[in-house]
Every structure is written in structure tokens, then in C-alpha cells.
């Protein structure tokens, strides 16, 4: 739109500018309404040639408001989605991803009785932080590449290969640094609560954490990139598919690798603890190589320099959820089975919404500018149900979450106990927890994505870590409260 305008030094030029601003505003209102319903913006009307004497835009910039800055010629890059097509694209991977969250819950219910988890209770503090970290790194990578795919930047195999290599290197740097930080956090909290741990236990946790994070990230991120490219080339919006898959299957893979490694390391920790030091030092020595590769692409270089605050902040938020988990894991039977399902699904839905919102902002606004059709501060009703472009996907995600979570809870309960033990009271409390968590997180998604964009921070890199960490903490607290209320009501889950 900027190409329409030129600086005016004559009265006639100002009149031309005013005419074009009103014409552009009419089209932009129509574009915004169409985008809010999931369609494409109307074509640009023929422009009137500027009057003689027209110069640059700069002196007239003050007359252009944020509502005039919707570049509707970019809006055609957004996928055209009807509500039923969007629902189908989200529902199928949502159900598939549910298998991952159910598996994580069942696995956590099994490993809590393993010898290593009984002797090193601090692992329960590490699990939410490390699993949350792994999910954050995967979904941030998926969100970045989904945006690039929707903007047409994955058309050539050369670009795909460069993005693949640099993003893998970036995630390796983040996973090494953040996993060691998560281990230090878990050890420190455990020391404050239960006294200083055995130094061999501390080394075991650090070695297990860094090995789990780097290995799982490398394997799953490779699969995510393949899935993004395949989805885009098949005409499926990867924003609706990949973030769900990345978060859910990342949970069970991370938990599987962590529990297996820590159990194996526990068998040798008394005599061969020095191996843990070699493992940690080896990964640290790989950092310069991964950093050099990450700096070779402009997008990953920016994240490497500026993207640490969200990742590390989210790490500590998830760690708070780990403290809650550590306190209630022995008090409520079955809590660890449902906790990963509530947290994982809530975080995954927020990741889908954040990725879609980031794509919309990239396609329709200059960095740092918010249009009037999608402001930051809106009521929860407008953000979640009707009033802004992202409301359509928000209400679909809410509608999918409730029946999906009910199904996942029944399946997890049956697999864990061999029979169905869910009561009407438990299911009511469980669905209330799910509804409250999902609505709060989706509203926070809208506000946070627009806040980051206004501050010229890419939402693809800065919002998802906060959202998934808040989903973990909120889900754990709400679920613990539900279990407490059920016990007070004399209808506890799984207790005779």
C-alpha cells in the first residue's frame, strides 16, 4: 500500500492522498471482515494516478493510522479455510496426538515405581521442566517453519536444506544449555526442600537431562521438518497439524528416553559416576560447532542472540509445576496418569493458536504495528468466540478439547487400571479443569502474541514457551485442586 502514496507539496496532492486513504480503508475493512471469517481479502481496486508534484511518503506518514496499514496484497498468502476444513485439519492430528499424551501419562504412572524414581525424588521436579523444555523447542521450531511455509519461503530445496540445518543447530544449542539449567534448577529446589542430594545423583540428573534433550530434539525435529514440507506441498496448513504432533509425541519420547537413561545410569552411578562428567563435558564442547551453524542463517541467528529469555523463563515456570507435582504425586492415586494429558493437550492447543496468530500477523501487519481489526486488548468473549480473526480457530479448539479430553481420560483410566473406574463426579471435575485451563491459555495466547508483535518480537519464537509453561503450571494446580475437592466430597479417584 505504501507504493500508492507520495509526499505532497500542493493542495491537489493532499486531496489525492485523502481519496486514496478512504478508498484503501474501505477495502481494508472488507479485507478484515473476510479474514475474520477465514476467507481471502478482496482484490485491490484500480488506483488513481497521483497528481503531478507528488514526492515521497515520509511527510505524510503521520496521516496514516494503524488501521490503514493492513497490507491486503499479502493476505492472499494466508490459507483459505472454512470452519469445517479447519476443524478436520485440527481434529485428526489432535486425536493422533492424544495417543502421545495418553502414552506419557501411562508411562509416568508406571515409572513412578521404578527404583531410580523412588531413590531420586528430584526427578519428579525435573520431568515437567525437561518435558516442557523439549515441547517448547519443538513447537517453536515447528511454528517458525510453518510461518515460512505459509509465506512461500520453502519453495526450493536449497532453502529447505539451509533452514533444516540451521534450525537443528539452533535447537541443539538451546537444548544443551536449557537442559543443564533445568537439572540445576531441580537439584537446587530438591536441596532446599530435602537437603543436599548425593553428588552422584546430581551428576546422574544432569547427564540424563542433557542426553535426553539433545537426542530427542534431533530425531523429532527432523521428523517435524519432513512433516511440514509434506503438509505444505499437499495443500494442508501445517499450522494446524505440526504443532499438535510435535508437542504430544515429544512428551512421550522425552519421558521414555529420560526414564530409560536415568534407570540405566542408576545401575552404574556408584562406581562409574565419572562417566556422567564425560557426557556433560562432551555436549558442552559441541556448543561452538552448533552455534557456528546456527549463525549462518539470519532467522536462526536472531533467535540465538535474542531468544533465550522465553525459553529460560518458561523453564522456571514449568519447574514450579514440577514442585507441585513432587508434593502431590504420593498423595493422590492416578494423578500422574492424568496430569500429562491435561498439560500436554492444553499446551498443544495453545501452540496451534499461537502459530496461526503469528502467521496472520506476519502476513497482514508490519512488525511492531497492530491493525484495528485485531487489537491486543479485547474481552475474552471477542478473543475466544467472536470479534477478532483468531476467534474462529479459538472456538473450534475449545469445542474439540472437551470431547477429546473426555475420550483420552476414559482410555487412560482403562489402560492404567484394566477396568473403567471413572465416576460422574470425577469426569465433571476433570472437564471443568480442562475448560478453565484451555480458555485461560487461549485468551493469554491472543494477548501475548499481539503484545510481542507490538514490541517487535517474533511471536513464533517468544510466545509458545510462555504458553506451554503456563499450561503446565495451570493444569497441574487445577488438577490438584480437583483431586482435593473430590476427596473432600468423599468421591476420590481410584480409592475405595
C-alpha positions as CSV (number, residue, x, y, z in Angstrom):
1,X,0.0,0.0,0.0
2,X,2.9,2.3,0.7
3,X,3.6,2.4,-3.1
4,X,0.3,4.3,-3.6
5,X,1.4,7.3,-1.6
6,X,3.8,10.1,-2.4
7,X,4.7,13.2,-0.4
8,X,2.6,16.2,-1.4
9,X,3.7,19.8,-1.5
10,X,0.5,21.0,-3.2
11,X,-3.2,21.1,-2.2
12,X,-4.2,18.9,-5.1
13,X,-1.8,16.2,-4.0
14,X,-3.3,16.2,-0.5
15,X,-6.7,15.7,-1.9
16,X,-5.5,12.8,-4.0
17,X,-4.0,11.3,-0.8
18,X,-7.2,11.7,1.1
19,X,-9.2,10.0,-1.6
20,X,-6.9,7.0,-1.7
21,X,-6.8,6.6,2.1
22,X,-10.6,6.4,2.1
23,X,-10.6,4.0,-0.8
24,X,-8.0,1.9,0.9
25,X,-9.8,2.0,4.2
26,X,-13.0,0.7,2.6
27,X,-11.1,-2.2,1.1
28,X,-9.2,-2.9,4.3
29,X,-12.4,-3.1,6.3
30,X,-13.8,-5.6,3.8
31,X,-10.5,-7.5,3.9
32,X,-10.5,-7.7,7.7
33,X,-14.1,-8.9,7.8
34,X,-13.3,-11.5,5.2
35,X,-10.2,-12.6,7.1
36,X,-12.2,-12.9,10.3
37,X,-14.4,-15.4,8.6
38,X,-11.4,-17.4,7.3
39,X,-11.5,-16.2,3.7
40,X,-9.2,-14.2,1.5
41,X,-9.1,-10.4,1.1
42,X,-10.8,-8.9,-2.0
43,X,-8.6,-7.8,-4.9
44,X,-7.0,-4.4,-4.9
45,X,-9.2,-1.7,-6.7
46,X,-7.6,0.2,-9.6
47,X,-5.7,3.1,-8.2
48,X,-5.9,6.7,-9.5
49,X,-2.6,8.0,-10.8
50,X,-1.1,10.6,-8.5
51,X,-1.3,14.3,-9.3
52,X,1.9,16.0,-10.6
53,X,4.2,17.2,-7.9
54,X,3.8,14.1,-5.7
55,X,7.0,13.1,-3.9
56,X,7.8,10.7,-1.0
57,X,5.6,9.2,1.7
58,X,7.6,10.5,4.6
59,X,6.0,13.9,5.1
60,X,2.5,12.3,5.0
61,X,3.3,9.3,7.3
62,X,1.7,11.0,10.2
63,X,-1.7,10.9,8.5
64,X,-1.7,7.1,8.1
65,X,-3.1,5.3,11.1
66,X,-2.6,1.7,12.2
67,X,-5.9,0.7,10.6
68,X,-4.6,1.8,7.2
69,X,-1.6,-0.5,7.4
70,X,-3.3,-3.8,6.5
71,X,-1.2,-4.9,3.5
72,X,-4.1,-6.8,1.9
73,X,-2.0,-7.9,-1.0
74,X,-0.2,-10.1,1.4
75,X,-3.4,-11.6,2.7
76,X,-3.7,-13.8,-0.3
77,X,-0.7,-15.8,1.1
78,X,-2.9,-16.9,4.0
79,X,-4.6,-20.3,3.6
80,X,-8.3,-20.0,2.8
81,X,-10.0,-22.2,5.3
82,X,-13.7,-22.9,6.0
83,X,-14.7,-23.8,9.6
84,X,-15.3,-27.5,8.7
85,X,-12.0,-27.8,6.8
86,X,-10.2,-26.2,9.8
87,X,-12.0,-28.5,12.2
88,X,-11.0,-31.5,10.2
89,X,-7.3,-30.5,9.9
90,X,-7.1,-29.9,13.7
91,X,-9.3,-32.8,14.8
92,X,-7.4,-35.6,13.1
93,X,-3.9,-34.7,14.4
94,X,-5.5,-33.8,17.8
95,X,-6.8,-37.4,18.1
96,X,-3.5,-38.8,16.9
97,X,-1.5,-36.6,19.3
98,X,-3.8,-37.7,22.1
99,X,-2.2,-41.1,21.8
100,X,1.1,-39.5,22.7
101,X,-0.3,-37.7,25.8
102,X,-2.1,-40.8,26.9
103,X,1.2,-42.8,26.5
104,X,3.0,-40.1,28.5
105,X,0.5,-40.3,31.3
106,X,0.5,-44.1,31.4
107,X,4.3,-44.2,31.3
108,X,4.7,-41.7,34.1
109,X,2.2,-43.8,36.2
110,X,4.5,-46.8,35.6
111,X,7.9,-45.3,36.1
112,X,7.0,-43.6,39.4
113,X,7.5,-47.1,41.0
114,X,10.9,-47.6,39.4
115,X,13.9,-47.8,41.7
116,X,15.6,-44.6,40.3
117,X,12.4,-42.5,40.8
118,X,12.0,-43.9,44.4
119,X,15.6,-43.1,45.3
120,X,15.9,-39.7,43.4
121,X,12.7,-37.9,44.1
122,X,14.1,-34.7,42.5
123,X,13.4,-36.4,39.1
124,X,9.7,-35.6,39.6
125,X,10.8,-31.9,39.7
126,X,12.9,-32.4,36.6
127,X,10.3,-34.2,34.5
128,X,7.9,-31.3,33.9
129,X,10.7,-28.8,33.3
130,X,12.5,-31.1,30.8
131,X,9.4,-32.3,29.0
132,X,8.1,-28.8,28.8
133,X,11.5,-27.6,27.5
134,X,11.5,-30.3,24.8
135,X,8.0,-29.4,23.8
136,X,8.8,-25.7,23.7
137,X,11.9,-26.1,21.5
138,X,10.0,-28.5,19.1
139,X,6.9,-26.3,18.8
140,X,8.9,-23.1,18.4
141,X,10.8,-24.7,15.5
142,X,7.6,-26.0,14.0
143,X,5.9,-22.6,14.4
144,X,8.9,-20.8,12.7
145,X,8.9,-23.2,9.8
146,X,5.1,-23.2,9.4
147,X,5.2,-19.5,9.0
148,X,8.0,-19.7,6.5
149,X,6.0,-22.3,4.6
150,X,2.8,-20.2,4.5
151,X,4.8,-17.2,3.3
152,X,6.2,-19.2,0.4
153,X,9.8,-19.5,1.7
154,X,10.0,-23.3,1.4
155,X,9.6,-23.4,-2.4
156,X,13.2,-24.5,-3.2
157,X,15.1,-27.5,-1.8
158,X,18.1,-25.2,-1.2
159,X,16.1,-23.1,1.2
160,X,14.6,-26.1,2.9
161,X,18.1,-27.7,3.4
162,X,19.6,-24.5,4.8
163,X,16.6,-23.9,7.2
164,X,16.8,-27.5,8.3
165,X,20.5,-27.4,9.1
166,X,20.5,-24.1,10.9
167,X,17.3,-24.8,12.9
168,X,18.6,-28.2,14.0
169,X,21.8,-26.5,15.1
170,X,19.9,-23.8,16.9
171,X,17.8,-26.3,18.8
172,X,20.8,-28.3,19.8
173,X,22.4,-25.2,21.4
174,X,19.1,-24.4,23.2
175,X,18.6,-27.9,24.4
176,X,22.2,-28.3,25.8
177,X,22.1,-25.0,27.7
178,X,18.5,-25.2,28.9
179,X,18.6,-28.9,29.9
180,X,21.6,-28.3,32.1
181,X,19.8,-25.3,33.6
182,X,16.7,-27.4,34.2
183,X,18.9,-30.0,36.0
184,X,20.5,-27.3,38.2
185,X,17.0,-25.9,39.0
186,X,15.7,-29.4,40.0
187,X,18.8,-30.1,42.1
188,X,18.6,-26.7,43.8
189,X,14.9,-27.0,44.7
190,X,15.4,-30.5,46.0
191,X,18.3,-29.3,48.2
192,X,16.1,-26.5,49.6
193,X,13.3,-28.9,50.3
194,X,15.0,-32.1,51.4
195,X,18.6,-31.2,52.0
196,X,21.7,-31.6,49.8
197,X,21.5,-34.6,47.4
198,X,24.3,-37.1,46.8
199,X,26.7,-35.6,44.2
200,X,26.4,-38.8,42.1
201,X,22.6,-38.3,42.0
202,X,23.1,-34.7,40.8
203,X,25.5,-35.7,38.1
204,X,23.1,-38.5,37.0
205,X,20.3,-36.0,36.6
206,X,22.4,-33.6,34.6
207,X,23.8,-36.3,32.3
208,X,20.3,-37.8,31.8
209,X,18.8,-34.4,31.1
210,X,21.3,-33.2,28.5
211,X,21.4,-36.6,26.7
212,X,17.6,-36.8,26.6
213,X,17.1,-33.2,25.4
214,X,19.6,-33.3,22.6
215,X,18.8,-36.8,21.3
216,X,15.0,-36.4,21.3
217,X,15.2,-33.0,19.8
218,X,17.4,-34.1,16.9
219,X,15.2,-37.1,16.0
220,X,11.8,-35.4,16.4
221,X,12.8,-32.1,14.8
222,X,14.0,-33.9,11.7
223,X,10.6,-35.7,11.5
224,X,8.8,-32.3,12.1
225,X,10.6,-30.7,9.2
226,X,9.7,-33.5,6.9
227,X,6.0,-33.3,8.1
228,X,5.9,-29.5,7.5
229,X,7.3,-29.8,3.9
230,X,4.9,-32.7,3.1
231,X,1.9,-30.9,4.6
232,X,2.6,-27.7,2.7
233,X,3.1,-29.5,-0.6
234,X,-0.2,-31.4,-0.1
235,X,-2.1,-28.2,0.4
236,X,-2.6,-28.7,4.2
237,X,-1.9,-25.8,6.5
238,X,1.0,-27.1,8.6
239,X,0.0,-24.6,11.4
240,X,-3.0,-26.9,12.1
241,X,-1.1,-30.2,12.1
242,X,2.6,-30.0,13.1
243,X,2.4,-28.2,16.5
244,X,0.0,-30.7,17.8
245,X,2.2,-33.6,16.7
246,X,5.4,-32.0,17.9
247,X,4.1,-31.3,21.4
248,X,2.3,-34.6,22.1
249,X,4.8,-37.1,20.7
250,X,7.6,-35.1,22.1
251,X,6.2,-35.6,25.6
252,X,6.2,-39.4,25.4
253,X,9.5,-39.6,23.6
254,X,11.2,-37.3,26.1
255,X,9.7,-39.1,29.1
256,X,10.7,-42.5,27.6
257,X,14.3,-41.5,26.9
258,X,14.7,-39.8,30.3
259,X,13.3,-42.7,32.3
260,X,15.3,-45.3,30.4
261,X,18.6,-43.4,30.6
262,X,18.2,-42.4,34.3
263,X,17.4,-46.0,35.1
264,X,20.4,-47.3,33.2
265,X,22.7,-44.6,34.7
266,X,21.4,-45.5,38.2
267,X,22.7,-49.0,37.9
268,X,26.3,-47.7,37.5
269,X,26.1,-44.4,39.4
270,X,28.0,-45.7,42.5
271,X,31.1,-47.0,40.7
272,X,31.2,-45.2,37.3
273,X,29.9,-41.7,38.2
274,X,32.8,-40.2,36.3
275,X,31.2,-41.2,33.0
276,X,28.4,-38.6,33.8
277,X,31.1,-35.9,33.8
278,X,32.5,-37.0,30.5
279,X,29.0,-36.9,29.0
280,X,28.3,-33.4,30.2
281,X,31.6,-32.1,29.1
282,X,31.3,-33.7,25.7
283,X,28.0,-32.0,25.0
284,X,29.3,-28.7,26.2
285,X,32.3,-29.0,23.8
286,X,29.9,-29.4,20.9
287,X,28.3,-26.0,21.6
288,X,30.8,-23.9,19.4
289,X,30.1,-26.0,16.3
290,X,26.3,-25.8,16.7
291,X,26.5,-22.1,17.4
292,X,28.5,-21.5,14.2
293,X,26.0,-23.4,12.1
294,X,23.0,-21.5,13.7
295,X,24.6,-18.2,12.9
296,X,24.7,-19.0,9.2
297,X,21.0,-18.1,8.7
298,X,19.5,-14.7,9.5
299,X,16.4,-16.1,11.2
300,X,18.2,-18.6,13.5
301,X,20.9,-16.1,14.2
302,X,18.3,-13.6,15.6
303,X,16.8,-16.4,17.8
304,X,20.2,-17.5,19.0
305,X,21.1,-14.0,20.1
306,X,17.7,-12.8,21.5
307,X,15.6,-16.0,22.1
308,X,16.9,-17.1,25.5
309,X,14.5,-15.2,27.7
310,X,11.3,-17.0,26.7
311,X,13.0,-20.5,26.9
312,X,14.7,-20.0,30.2
313,X,11.7,-18.2,31.8
314,X,9.4,-21.0,30.6
315,X,11.8,-23.5,32.1
316,X,11.4,-22.0,35.6
317,X,7.6,-21.7,35.2
318,X,7.4,-25.4,34.3
319,X,9.7,-26.1,37.2
320,X,7.1,-24.6,39.6
321,X,4.7,-27.1,38.2
322,X,7.3,-29.8,39.0
323,X,7.3,-28.7,42.6
324,X,3.6,-29.1,42.8
325,X,3.8,-32.5,41.1
326,X,6.5,-33.6,43.6
327,X,4.3,-32.7,46.5
328,X,1.1,-34.4,45.3
329,X,2.4,-37.4,43.4
330,X,2.3,-39.6,46.5
331,X,-1.0,-38.2,47.9
332,X,-3.4,-38.8,45.0
333,X,-3.7,-42.1,43.2
334,X,-3.7,-41.7,39.5
335,X,-2.7,-38.1,39.5
336,X,0.4,-38.7,37.3
337,X,-1.7,-40.5,34.8
338,X,-4.0,-37.5,34.0
339,X,-1.5,-34.7,34.6
340,X,0.5,-35.1,31.3
341,X,-2.8,-35.4,29.4
342,X,-4.2,-32.2,30.8
343,X,-1.0,-30.3,30.5
344,X,0.0,-31.7,27.1
345,X,-3.3,-31.1,25.3
346,X,-3.7,-27.6,26.8
347,X,-0.2,-26.6,25.7
348,X,-0.6,-28.1,22.3
349,X,-3.9,-26.3,21.6
350,X,-2.2,-23.0,22.7
351,X,0.7,-23.8,20.3
352,X,-1.7,-24.2,17.4
353,X,-3.4,-20.9,18.2
354,X,-0.1,-19.1,18.7
355,X,1.3,-20.4,15.4
356,X,-1.8,-19.4,13.5
357,X,-1.8,-16.0,15.1
358,X,1.8,-15.5,14.3
359,X,1.2,-16.4,10.7
360,X,-1.7,-14.0,10.5
361,X,0.4,-11.1,12.0
362,X,3.3,-11.8,9.6
363,X,1.0,-11.8,6.6
364,X,-1.1,-8.7,7.5
365,X,1.0,-6.3,9.5
366,X,4.4,-4.6,9.6
367,X,6.4,-5.7,12.6
368,X,5.5,-3.5,15.6
369,X,2.1,-2.4,14.2
370,X,-1.3,-3.7,15.2
371,X,-4.3,-3.1,13.0
372,X,-7.6,-2.0,14.5
373,X,-9.3,-5.2,13.2
374,X,-7.2,-7.3,15.6
375,X,-6.2,-5.3,18.7
376,X,-4.3,-6.6,21.6
377,X,-6.7,-5.7,24.4
378,X,-10.1,-7.3,23.8
379,X,-12.6,-9.0,26.0
380,X,-12.3,-12.8,26.5
381,X,-15.6,-13.2,24.5
382,X,-14.2,-11.4,21.5
383,X,-10.9,-13.3,21.7
384,X,-12.4,-16.8,22.2
385,X,-15.7,-16.7,20.4
386,X,-16.4,-13.8,18.0
387,X,-14.9,-10.5,17.3
388,X,-11.3,-10.9,16.0
389,X,-9.8,-13.1,13.2
390,X,-8.4,-15.6,15.6
391,X,-11.7,-16.2,17.4
392,X,-12.9,-18.7,14.8
393,X,-10.0,-21.1,15.5
394,X,-10.2,-20.5,19.2
395,X,-13.8,-21.6,19.5
396,X,-13.1,-24.6,17.3
397,X,-10.2,-25.6,19.6
398,X,-12.4,-25.2,22.7
399,X,-15.1,-27.3,21.1
400,X,-12.6,-30.1,20.2
401,X,-10.9,-30.0,23.6
402,X,-13.8,-31.1,25.8
403,X,-14.9,-34.3,24.0
404,X,-11.3,-35.1,23.1
405,X,-10.2,-34.9,26.7
406,X,-13.1,-37.0,27.9
407,X,-12.2,-39.7,25.5
408,X,-8.5,-39.5,26.5
409,X,-9.4,-39.7,30.2
410,X,-11.5,-42.8,29.7
411,X,-8.8,-44.6,27.6
412,X,-6.0,-43.7,30.0
413,X,-8.1,-44.8,33.0
414,X,-8.9,-48.2,31.4
415,X,-5.3,-48.9,30.3
416,X,-3.9,-47.9,33.7
417,X,-6.4,-49.9,35.8
418,X,-7.6,-52.7,33.5
419,X,-11.2,-51.6,34.1
420,X,-13.1,-48.3,33.9
421,X,-13.1,-46.6,37.3
422,X,-14.1,-43.1,36.3
423,X,-17.2,-41.7,38.1
424,X,-19.5,-38.9,37.0
425,X,-18.1,-36.7,39.8
426,X,-14.5,-37.2,38.6
427,X,-15.4,-36.6,34.9
428,X,-17.3,-33.4,35.8
429,X,-14.4,-32.1,37.8
430,X,-11.9,-33.1,35.1
431,X,-13.8,-31.4,32.3
432,X,-14.2,-28.2,34.4
433,X,-10.4,-28.2,34.8
434,X,-9.9,-28.7,31.1
435,X,-12.3,-25.9,30.1
436,X,-10.9,-23.4,32.5
437,X,-7.3,-24.2,31.6
438,X,-7.9,-24.1,27.8
439,X,-10.0,-20.8,27.9
440,X,-7.4,-19.1,30.0
441,X,-4.5,-20.2,27.9
442,X,-6.2,-19.4,24.5
443,X,-7.0,-15.9,25.8
444,X,-3.4,-15.5,27.0
445,X,-2.3,-16.6,23.5
446,X,-4.1,-13.7,21.9
447,X,-2.8,-11.1,24.3
448,X,0.7,-12.4,24.4
449,X,1.1,-12.8,20.6
450,X,-0.1,-9.3,20.0
451,X,2.0,-7.9,22.8
452,X,5.2,-9.5,21.4
453,X,4.4,-8.3,17.9
454,X,3.8,-4.7,19.2
455,X,7.3,-4.9,20.8
456,X,8.8,-6.1,17.5
457,X,9.4,-9.6,18.8
458,X,8.5,-12.5,16.6
459,X,5.6,-14.5,18.2
460,X,6.9,-17.7,16.6
461,X,9.9,-17.6,18.9
462,X,8.6,-15.7,22.0
463,X,5.1,-16.8,22.8
464,X,5.0,-20.6,22.7
465,X,7.5,-21.2,25.6
466,X,5.5,-19.0,27.9
467,X,2.2,-20.5,26.8
468,X,3.1,-24.2,27.2
469,X,4.8,-23.5,30.5
470,X,1.7,-21.7,31.8
471,X,-0.4,-24.5,30.6
472,X,1.8,-27.0,32.6
473,X,1.6,-24.9,35.8
474,X,-2.1,-24.0,35.5
475,X,-3.1,-27.6,34.5
476,X,-1.1,-29.1,37.5
477,X,-2.6,-26.7,40.0
478,X,-6.2,-27.0,38.7
479,X,-6.0,-30.8,38.6
480,X,-4.5,-31.0,42.1
481,X,-7.4,-28.7,43.3
482,X,-9.9,-31.0,41.6
483,X,-8.4,-34.1,43.3
484,X,-8.5,-32.3,46.6
485,X,-12.2,-31.3,46.2
486,X,-13.1,-34.9,45.2
487,X,-11.5,-36.2,48.3
488,X,-13.3,-33.6,50.5
489,X,-16.5,-34.7,48.7
490,X,-15.7,-38.3,49.7
491,X,-15.6,-39.3,46.0
492,X,-11.8,-39.6,45.4
493,X,-10.5,-41.1,42.2
494,X,-9.2,-44.7,42.4
495,X,-9.7,-45.0,46.2
496,X,-12.1,-47.4,47.8
